[in-house]
Amino acid sequence: MRRLLLAVPAALLVAACTTDASDFKGQTEDFINDDSDVEALFDGADISDASCTSPDSTDVGSEYTCTAEAEGIGTIRFDAVIDAENSFSVTPAL
């Protein structure tokens, strides 16, 4: 899976090998939990317990939400969108 930090403030783009909505959900949760770029957005805080809703479809433009726990910060909400075939972006909802 290829990950790229975009110039857009706090937006993360991920290429995913996915075929259905539950795959997007699981891969987004894994990305939020494991990606160092996500931790860097929160001054290196450990990010854990990511949980996402499943998108209603896998069509480009489908949106879904996630939450995760950031050590020393608390619960963070993320907005996710399927931005291309087999790709999603994640943005902290600040």
BELTABEL-V249327 format. One line per field, one symbol per residue. phi: phi as a letter, one per 40 degrees, with the letter a starting at -180 (. if undefined). psi: psi as a letter, one per 20 degrees, with the letter a starting at -180 (. if undefined). burial: + if it has 9 or more other ideal C-beta (glycine too) atoms within 8 Angstrom, else -. A space follows every 50 residues. Layout:
# BELTABEL-V249327
phi=???
psi=???
burial=???
This chain:
# BELTABEL-V249327
phi=.cbaccccdgbbbbcbcabbdccddcccdcdccbcccccccbfgccbafc abccccabcdhcbabbbacbdgbhcbbbbbacbadgabbbbccc
psi=ppqpprhppkpppppqnqhrhhgggghggggghiphhghhhlkjqpprkp pqqpqhrjqpipqrqqqrpppigbppqqpqqoirpkqqqpppn.
burial=--+-------++++++-+--+-+++-+++++++-+-+++--+--+-+--+ -+-++--+---+++++++++-----++++++++---++++++--
